[in-house]
Amino acid sequence: MSLSPLLASMTGFARDRAAHEGVEFAWEVRSVNSRGLDLRFRLPSGFDSLEPALREAAAAMLRRGSLVATLTLSRTPEAARPVLDEAALDCALALIERIRLRLRTTAAVAPEAVLALPGVVRTPAAEEDEARMSALHAALITSFRRALDSLVCARRAEGARLGVTLAAILDEIASLTERAAQDAAAQPEAIQARLLDTLRSLLAEAPALPEERLAQEVALLAARADVREEIERLRAHVAAVRALLAEGVAIGRRLDFLAQECAREANTLCAKSASTTLTATGLALKAAIEQFREQVQNVE
């Protein structure tokens, strides 16, 4: 059986690190299984406006899964270091000299007082304008997309391993289905014995029971013991699952539905069983289907 290279798990982790104009940042994205696409973002204060674009990017690349994306950032030492604005200092000193002339004083001015004047000393990070913030946001979104690319690769790698496991379990289900068909072929004798016992009980309790009623009881028991339809539906479901695994893209929900249908047929087969052999096979079939369904919960 060939598996699609696009089969993806919902479990994965990825990280992307980058820097932009004195800001170092890192994204960590991790996902686990979920019924739908659940997105949660942990962003530093002041970066909440990024979330709509981040959601759009994630929704374009992921179909299902619970995703948590965490952004951490820090300023490089160069970006955090105060810078002396020479032009502002010259302007401040000129104003101080004019004030001295006006006041006719020669009093000295403390250097720290001059440095405390607005604009003389500036921190680049504190005066980022709209254009620089917009460029930083674009860099953050680009980095997030790279993290998503890595996450998709991780989920597909996990999906490839998961596909091998699912294929092996599906082979077991197919094998047990055929064994059940063989066991069911040996049921007529058991069914006949049960019918005879039932008829003896009915005749002992009501000797005058109408023949029509006897015929109804016989037909009912025969119908209840016939598992051919269940076997055929199981075969059809196995074939449908194989086709989905070959398709690979966003098949988790459909696989889960087919697993439920297989479980329903296996339950009915066990209920109709007239032999311990078929019952044992049916129980093994139910166990394999349940194992398959547990694994399917992690398929995107």
MOFEN-V514228 format. One record per residue. N is the residue number from 0. RES is the residue in three letters. SS is DSSP state (helix for helix, strand for strand, loop for the rest). PSI is psi in degrees with one decimal (none if undefined). OMEGA is omega as a letter, one per 20 degrees, with the letter a starting at -180 (NA if undefined). Layout:
# MOFEN-V514228
n: {N;N}
res: {RES;RES}
ss: {SS;SS}
psi: {PSI;PSI}
omega: {OMEGA;OMEGA}
This chain:
# MOFEN-V514228
n: {0;1;2;3;4;5;6;7;8;9;10;11;12;13;14;15;16;17;18;19;20;21;22;23;24;25;26;27;28;29;30;31;32;33;34;35;36;37;38;39;40;41;42;43;44;45;46;47;48;49;50;51;52;53;54;55;56;57;58;59;60;61;62;63;64;65;66;67;68;69;70;71;72;73;74;75;76;77;78;79;80;81;82;83;84;85;86;87;88;89;90;91;92;93;94;95;96;97;98;99;100;101;102;103;104;105;106;107;108;109;110;111;112;113;114;115;116;117;118;119;120;121;122;123;124;125;126;127;128;129;130;131;132;133;134;135;136;137;138;139;140;141;142;143;144;145;146;147;148;149;150;151;152;153;154;155;156;157;158;159;160;161;162;163;164;165;166;167;168;169;170;171;172;173;174;175;176;177;178;179;180;181;182;183;184;185;186;187;188;189;190;191;192;193;194;195;196;197;198;199;200;201;202;203;204;205;206;207;208;209;210;211;212;213;214;215;216;217;218;219;220;221;222;223;224;225;226;227;228;229;230;231;232;233;234;235;236;237;238;239;240;241;242;243;244;245;246;247;248;249;250;251;252;253;254;255;256;257;258;259;260;261;262;263;264;265;266;267;268;269;270;271;272;273;274;275;276;277;278;279;280;281;282;283;284;285;286;287;288;289;290;291;292;293;294;295;296;297;298;299}
res: {MET;SER;LEU;SER;PRO;LEU;LEU;ALA;SER;MET;THR;GLY;PHE;ALA;ARG;ASP;ARG;ALA;ALA;HIS;GLU;GLY;VAL;GLU;PHE;ALA;TRP;GLU;VAL;ARG;SER;VAL;ASN;SER;ARG;GLY;LEU;ASP;LEU;ARG;PHE;ARG;LEU;PRO;SER;GLY;PHE;ASP;SER;LEU;GLU;PRO;ALA;LEU;ARG;GLU;ALA;ALA;ALA;ALA;MET;LEU;ARG;ARG;GLY;SER;LEU;VAL;ALA;THR;LEU;THR;LEU;SER;ARG;THR;PRO;GLU;ALA;ALA;ARG;PRO;VAL;LEU;ASP;GLU;ALA;ALA;LEU;ASP;CYS;ALA;LEU;ALA;LEU;ILE;GLU;ARG;ILE;ARG;LEU;ARG;LEU;ARG;THR;THR;ALA;ALA;VAL;ALA;PRO;GLU;ALA;VAL;LEU;ALA;LEU;PRO;GLY;VAL;VAL;ARG;THR;PRO;ALA;ALA;GLU;GLU;ASP;GLU;ALA;ARG;MET;SER;ALA;LEU;HIS;ALA;ALA;LEU;ILE;THR;SER;PHE;ARG;ARG;ALA;LEU;ASP;SER;LEU;VAL;CYS;ALA;ARG;ARG;ALA;GLU;GLY;ALA;ARG;LEU;GLY;VAL;THR;LEU;ALA;ALA;ILE;LEU;ASP;GLU;ILE;ALA;SER;LEU;THR;GLU;ARG;ALA;ALA;GLN;ASP;ALA;ALA;ALA;GLN;PRO;GLU;ALA;ILE;GLN;ALA;ARG;LEU;LEU;ASP;THR;LEU;ARG;SER;LEU;LEU;ALA;GLU;ALA;PRO;ALA;LEU;PRO;GLU;GLU;ARG;LEU;ALA;GLN;GLU;VAL;ALA;LEU;LEU;ALA;ALA;ARG;ALA;ASP;VAL;ARG;GLU;GLU;ILE;GLU;ARG;LEU;ARG;ALA;HIS;VAL;ALA;ALA;VAL;ARG;ALA;LEU;LEU;ALA;GLU;GLY;VAL;ALA;ILE;GLY;ARG;ARG;LEU;ASP;PHE;LEU;ALA;GLN;GLU;CYS;ALA;ARG;GLU;ALA;ASN;THR;LEU;CYS;ALA;LYS;SER;ALA;SER;THR;THR;LEU;THR;ALA;THR;GLY;LEU;ALA;LEU;LYS;ALA;ALA;ILE;GLU;GLN;PHE;ARG;GLU;GLN;VAL;GLN;ASN;VAL;GLU}
ss: {loop;loop;loop;loop;loop;loop;loop;loop;strand;loop;loop;strand;strand;strand;strand;strand;strand;strand;strand;strand;loop;loop;strand;strand;strand;strand;strand;strand;strand;strand;strand;strand;loop;loop;loop;loop;strand;strand;strand;strand;strand;strand;loop;loop;loop;loop;loop;helix;helix;helix;helix;helix;helix;helix;helix;helix;helix;helix;helix;helix;helix;loop;loop;loop;strand;strand;strand;strand;strand;strand;strand;strand;strand;strand;strand;loop;helix;helix;helix;helix;loop;loop;strand;strand;loop;helix;helix;helix;helix;helix;helix;helix;helix;helix;helix;helix;helix;helix;helix;helix;helix;helix;helix;loop;loop;loop;loop;loop;loop;loop;helix;helix;helix;helix;helix;loop;loop;loop;loop;loop;strand;strand;loop;helix;helix;helix;helix;loop;loop;helix;helix;helix;helix;helix;helix;helix;helix;helix;helix;helix;helix;helix;helix;helix;helix;helix;helix;helix;helix;helix;helix;helix;helix;helix;helix;helix;helix;helix;helix;helix;helix;helix;helix;helix;helix;helix;helix;helix;helix;helix;helix;helix;helix;helix;helix;helix;helix;helix;helix;helix;helix;helix;helix;helix;helix;loop;helix;helix;helix;helix;helix;helix;helix;helix;helix;helix;helix;helix;helix;helix;helix;helix;helix;helix;helix;loop;loop;loop;loop;loop;helix;helix;helix;helix;helix;helix;helix;helix;helix;helix;helix;helix;helix;helix;helix;loop;loop;helix;helix;helix;helix;helix;helix;helix;helix;helix;helix;helix;helix;helix;helix;helix;helix;helix;helix;helix;helix;loop;loop;loop;loop;helix;helix;helix;helix;helix;helix;helix;helix;helix;helix;helix;helix;helix;helix;helix;helix;helix;helix;helix;helix;helix;loop;loop;loop;helix;helix;helix;helix;helix;helix;helix;helix;helix;helix;helix;helix;helix;helix;helix;helix;helix;helix;helix;helix;helix;loop;loop;strand;loop}
psi: {128.7;133.4;145.1;137.1;-8.2;-0.2;127.1;141.8;164.7;0.6;130.7;166.0;143.3;159.0;146.5;131.8;144.7;176.9;151.8;114.6;56.1;3.0;119.8;137.6;161.4;138.2;137.0;124.6;131.3;146.9;149.8;176.3;150.7;157.8;-32.1;-154.6;110.5;117.2;128.1;134.6;134.2;101.6;147.7;158.6;135.0;-4.3;15.8;-26.3;-13.6;-23.4;-44.2;-44.0;-36.3;-41.7;-42.4;-43.1;-42.6;-41.7;-27.0;-19.7;-19.0;142.8;-43.7;163.5;154.8;111.3;131.8;121.1;125.8;128.4;127.6;141.2;157.2;153.4;142.0;156.5;-36.9;-38.1;-28.5;-11.3;131.2;147.3;134.1;124.2;102.9;-41.5;-42.0;-35.8;-45.2;-41.1;-42.3;-41.8;-38.0;-40.2;-40.0;-41.3;-39.3;-39.8;-39.9;-44.0;-40.8;-43.5;-5.8;53.5;153.8;18.6;137.6;149.4;127.7;135.9;-38.9;-27.4;-38.1;-43.7;-25.8;-10.8;140.8;130.9;-16.0;-45.0;130.6;153.8;118.6;-40.6;-27.3;-12.8;28.1;127.9;178.5;-39.4;-42.1;-39.6;-38.7;-40.0;-39.3;-43.5;-42.5;-40.3;-38.5;-42.3;-39.4;-43.0;-39.5;-39.9;-37.7;-40.6;-39.2;-40.5;-44.7;-37.7;-43.3;-41.6;-42.4;-40.1;-34.3;-36.4;-43.1;-36.3;-35.8;-43.7;-40.4;-37.2;-39.4;-43.3;-44.9;-40.4;-39.3;-43.1;-38.8;-38.0;-38.9;-41.1;-43.3;-42.4;-43.2;-33.3;-43.2;-35.6;-38.5;-38.1;-40.3;-42.1;-38.3;-29.1;-23.3;7.5;-24.8;-41.5;-43.1;-38.8;-42.9;-42.8;-42.4;-38.9;-43.4;-43.0;-40.5;-42.2;-42.6;-41.0;-41.9;-42.8;-34.7;-36.1;-33.1;85.9;-28.7;19.3;131.4;149.3;-31.6;-40.2;-40.0;-42.5;-39.5;-43.0;-41.6;-45.5;-39.1;-45.6;-39.9;-41.7;-39.9;-28.1;-7.1;114.8;15.8;-41.4;-41.2;-41.0;-45.3;-40.2;-38.2;-43.4;-42.4;-40.7;-39.8;-43.0;-39.8;-38.4;-41.8;-41.6;-40.1;-42.5;-32.5;-32.5;-53.4;-30.7;120.1;56.6;4.0;-48.1;-42.5;-37.2;-41.1;-41.2;-45.8;-35.0;-39.7;-41.1;-40.5;-42.4;-38.8;-43.5;-39.5;-38.0;-44.0;-40.7;-44.9;-38.9;-31.7;-9.8;136.6;9.9;151.0;-30.8;-47.9;-37.5;-43.6;-41.7;-40.9;-39.1;-40.3;-37.0;-43.1;-41.2;-42.4;-40.4;-40.6;-39.5;-41.2;-44.8;-35.8;-42.3;-34.7;-26.6;-17.0;5.1;133.5;none}
omega: {r;r;r;r;a;r;a;r;r;a;r;r;r;r;r;r;r;r;r;r;r;r;r;a;a;r;r;a;r;a;r;a;a;a;r;r;a;a;r;a;r;a;r;r;r;a;a;a;r;a;r;r;r;r;r;r;a;a;r;a;a;r;a;r;r;a;r;r;a;r;r;r;r;r;r;r;a;a;a;a;r;a;r;r;a;a;r;r;r;a;a;r;r;r;r;r;r;r;r;a;r;a;a;a;r;a;a;r;a;r;a;r;r;a;a;r;a;r;a;r;a;r;a;a;a;a;r;a;a;a;a;r;r;r;r;r;r;r;r;a;r;r;r;r;r;r;r;r;r;r;r;r;r;r;r;r;r;r;r;r;r;r;r;r;a;a;r;r;r;r;r;r;r;r;r;r;r;r;r;r;r;r;a;r;r;a;a;a;r;r;a;r;r;r;a;r;a;r;r;r;a;a;r;a;a;a;a;a;a;r;r;r;r;r;r;a;r;r;r;r;r;r;a;a;a;a;a;r;r;r;a;r;r;r;r;r;r;r;r;r;r;r;r;r;r;r;r;a;r;a;a;a;a;r;r;r;a;r;r;r;r;r;r;r;r;r;r;r;r;a;a;a;r;r;r;r;r;r;r;r;r;r;r;r;r;r;r;r;r;r;r;a;r;r;a;a;a;r;a;NA}
